[in-house]
Amino acid sequence: MSYTERRRHGYGGTIRRAKRVQARRSDWAKHIDSKLKAPKAKNVDQWLSAPNRFDLPNVDTNKRKEL
């Protein structure tokens, strides 16, 4: 299914979808991803196209600890 077909049928990128994709990634992929500094994705669709090359706040970045 092409990108335009996904958008037309409502399969576009959402934070909820990104979190589901992140949850399905292997523990090793998550570990390596957390150790690397990647550029922030401009939008969810960019992150979904290559989750190993981009960071998406509140999905695959470390959360800040509150003091």
C-alpha positions as CSV (number, residue, x, y, z in Angstrom):
1,M,0.0,0.0,0.0
2,S,1.5,3.3,-1.0
3,Y,1.8,6.4,1.3
4,T,-1.1,8.1,-0.4
5,E,-3.3,5.1,-0.1
6,R,-2.4,4.8,3.6
7,R,-3.3,8.5,4.2
8,R,-6.6,8.1,2.3
9,H,-7.6,5.1,4.4
10,G,-6.6,6.6,7.7
11,Y,-3.3,4.8,8.3
12,G,-1.3,8.0,8.6
13,G,1.2,8.5,11.3
14,T,0.0,9.2,14.8
15,I,1.8,9.2,18.1
16,R,-0.3,6.2,19.2
17,R,0.8,4.3,16.1
18,A,4.4,5.2,16.7
19,K,4.2,3.9,20.2
20,R,2.8,0.6,19.0
21,V,5.7,0.3,16.5
22,Q,8.2,1.2,19.2
23,A,6.7,-1.5,21.5
24,R,7.1,-4.1,18.7
25,R,10.8,-3.4,18.1
26,S,13.3,-5.8,19.6
27,D,14.9,-5.1,22.9
28,W,18.3,-4.9,21.1
29,A,17.0,-2.3,18.6
30,K,15.6,-0.2,21.5
31,H,18.9,-0.5,23.4
32,I,21.0,0.6,20.5
33,D,18.5,3.4,19.7
34,S,18.7,4.8,23.2
35,K,22.5,5.0,23.1
36,L,22.7,6.9,19.8
37,K,22.0,10.6,19.3
38,A,19.7,10.8,16.2
39,P,18.2,13.9,14.7
40,K,14.6,14.5,15.7
41,A,12.0,13.5,13.2
42,K,10.0,16.4,11.6
43,N,6.8,14.4,11.9
44,V,5.5,11.0,12.9
45,D,5.5,9.7,9.3
46,Q,9.2,10.5,8.9
47,W,9.9,8.5,12.1
48,L,7.7,5.6,11.0
49,S,9.7,5.4,7.7
50,A,12.9,4.9,9.6
51,P,12.6,4.5,13.4
52,N,16.3,3.5,13.7
53,R,17.5,6.8,12.1
54,F,15.3,9.4,13.9
55,D,14.2,10.2,17.4
56,L,10.6,11.0,18.2
57,P,10.0,12.8,21.5
58,N,7.9,10.8,24.0
59,V,8.2,7.7,21.9
60,D,11.8,6.6,21.7
61,T,13.7,9.2,23.7
62,N,14.5,9.0,27.4
63,K,12.0,10.9,29.5
64,R,13.4,13.6,31.8
65,K,13.3,12.9,35.5
66,E,11.3,15.3,37.5
67,L,13.2,16.9,40.5
